[in-house]
Amino acid sequence: MKYGFLLTHGPLSAECESVLALASAAAKKGIDTELFVMVDGGYTLSDARMESLAGSGVKVTYCFHNAEERKSVPPEGTPYVQGGIPELSGIMAECDRFFSF
């Protein structure tokens, strides 16, 4: 079983809270979980909760173009994967369930 999540809202949004909680719960249950962040979701890359999520086994990929536009590109050494629409498409194609927030 594999779950995919898309987050397009910032760190103070209810959507962000939901994604963090759902992705964390899925990972704790042993479900292969991937999260793609883009648009204002890029602002979450500096959020400690997102770093914790990435450290718990959730693969977090971010849209480099959106992060660059918002000046939120994470520094080297973070647990995130740089990507774009092709990576998002791959996540969508590979997962059993896809959730968009």
TORKEDREN-489422 format. One record per atom (N, C-alpha, C): residue in one letter; x negated, y, z. Coordinates in steps of 0.02 Angstrom, whole numbers, plus 50000, padded with zeros to 5 digits. Each point is the difference from the previous one (the first is absolute). Layout:
% TORKEDREN-489422
aXYZ
...
% end
This chain:
% TORKEDREN-489422
m499574994150000
m500435005950000
m499565006150000
k500165004949960
k499635006349996
k500485005949996
y499875005050042
y500395006150001
y499585005749973
g500335004449962
g499685006149976
g500405006050023
f499655005350019
f500325006250022
f499725005849961
l500425004849984
l499805006349969
l500205005650047
l499535004250018
l500135005750044
l499855006449962
t500515004249992
t499915006449965
t500145006050045
h500114998850064
h500165005350048
h499435000950050
g499965005950029
g499465001850046
g500054996750068
p499495001150041
p499944996650065
p500535001850052
l500335005649992
l500515002150049
l500704997849980
s500074996349946
s500664998149975
s500254993550031
a500664999350000
a500304993750023
a499804994249954
e499915001549936
e499794994849953
e499324997250018
c499545004350020
c499344997850021
c500054995550061
e500395002250048
e500104995950061
e500264993149982
s500484999749955
s500304993649980
s499494995649965
v499625002849954
v499504996049965
v499484997350048
l499755004250044
l499494997750049
l500274994350043
a500615000750023
a500294994950043
a500134993549961
l500295000649941
l500174994049961
l499374996449975
a499525003649975
a499384996949975
a499624996850058
s499985003250056
s499664997250059
s500344993650023
a500665000050003
a500374994150021
a499904994249951
a500005001649935
a499894994849950
a499314996950007
a499495004250009
a499324997550008
a499934995650062
k500335002150055
k499974996050062
k500334993249991
k500484999549955
k500334993649987
k499614995849949
g499435002549977
g499584996349954
g500205000849927
i500415004949985
i500205001349931
i499475004349967
d499784997949942
d499525003949961
d500335006649982
t499705005650021
t500325006649994
t499535005049968
e500275003649951
e499625005449967
e500415006450002
l499665005550008
l500315006650002
l499655004549950
f500405003449959
f499735004949953
f500265006850020
v499555004850010
v500215006750018
v499855004949943
m500495004249986
m499925005149948
m500415006150017
v499955005149959
v500335006450010
v499845002450071
d500485002050041
d499865002450067
d499784994550048
g500094993849981
g499744994450040
g499255000450008
g499665003449953
g499285000850006
g499785003650063
y500445004150028
y499845003450062
y499944995250059
t500274994049994
t499964995150054
t499324996750006
l499575001049951
l499354996649999
l499555002050057
s500115005950028
s499605002250058
s500364998650066
d500584996949997
d500394998450060
d499734993750033
a499885000350064
a499734994350037
a500454993849995
r500655001149994
r500464994349994
r499884996349935
m499855003649946
m499874996849936
m499344996250003
e499495002950031
e499374996550008
e500094993750040
s500405000250051
s500154994150041
s500354994749958
l500475002149959
l500364995349957
l499524996649952
a499565003949970
a499514997149954
a499534995250036
g499855001550063
g499584995650040
g500344993750022
s500664999849995
s500384994150023
s500134994949944
g499695001149943
g500074995249945
g500455002249943
v500285005950005
v500415002649945
v499535003449950
k500044998049937
k499595003249949
k500335006649980
v499645005450010
v500265006749986
v499635002849939
t500385001549948
t499735003049940
t500315006949992
y499605004849979
y500275006749991
y499885002449929
c500445004449978
c499945003149934
c499465005550005
f499454998849967
f499455004950004
f500215006749972
h500365000149945
h500215006349969
h500425004250049
n500494996850032
n500425003650048
n499615002350060
a499554995850025
a499595001850059
a499535005849983
e499734999949940
e499565005349979
e500385006649994
e500604999849971
e500425006049995
e500155003150068
r500104995750050
r500185002250067
r499405000850046
k499404999149972
k499385000550038
k500014995450061
s500264993949989
s500054995150054
s499624993549984
v499515000349954
v499614994149984
v499624997950062
p500074993750021
p499664997950061
p499244999549989
p499625000950053
p499274999549994
p499784992849986
e499394999249976
e499724993449989
e500014996050065
g500094993649994
g499994995650059
g500684998750031
t500525003149974
t500674998650026
t500244993449971
p500484996850031
p500234993449977
p500505000349942
y500045005649965
y500485000849946
y499694998449932
v500444998249953
v499794998649932
v500265005749955
q499565002749960
q500205005349953
q500334996849940
g500555003149976
g500354997249943
g500425005149964
g500474997449962
g500465004249962
g500604995949980
i500355002249949
i500614996749978
i499874992749978
p499444998449968
p499884992949983
p499984995550062
e499705002550054
e499974996050062
e500694999350031
l500395005449999
l500694999750024
l500404994849960
s499925000149935
s500354995149958
s499804992950017
g499374999050014
g499764993450020
g500314997650065
i500045004650049
i500314998250064
i500734998049988
m500355004149961
m500714998649986
m500094993249966
a499554998449955
a500064993749962
a499844993950043
e499575000850050
e499764994450040
e500434998550062
c500385004950022
c500354999050065
c500694996849991
d500224996750053
d500664997050001
d500545005150016
r499835004850042
r500455005450019
r499635006649996
f500325005149971
f499695006549994
f500465005250030
f499725004150044
f500395005150036
f499715006849984
s500435004649978
s499775006749981
s500305005250048
f499565004050028
f500215005350046
f499725006649978
% end
